[in-house]
Amino acid sequence: MQPMKSFITILLIITSSFQIKQDPNLDTWIQSIVDDMIAFNDLDKYSLKNFPSDVKTNAFLVESVKDIAVKDDVISMLLNHGKGTYCTQIKFRYIKKQGSFYLVFPEPKKAKMNTKEYLIVDPWIEHTKICD
């Protein structure tokens, strides 16, 4: 009975390690996105699609990030905007094309500031406020 338990335990460890394993290049790429968000840099350089210069890329003020997760083609993470709490969850869609990773931005939308109208694109596909 003991050898069977050991075999099952080893099998479970091996199986779970394959499920957790992720492309280290993807991890590095995601970390660069996080670093650029904290530095308040535009994320347009990660976009699969080039947008005209009159399209502005939306951004969040980010002090830190936690709980980064990748499921299928979606990256999710929690953002701290400087208040010490992680109250915004954002999700990015990404694609791997010819060995490189790219964010898939949604289509630009019209926005208005004061009386001026402009086009803006969100690099994320979803953002959710999860606390007050």
Salt bridges, closest charged atoms under 4 A:
ASP23 OD2 - LYS96 NZ 3.37
ASP36 OD2 - LYS45 NZ 3.05
ASP73 OD2 - ARG93 NE 3.19
GLU107 OE2 - LYS49 NZ 2.96
ASP122 OD2 - LYS109 NZ 2.94
GLU126 OE2 - LYS91 NZ 3.92
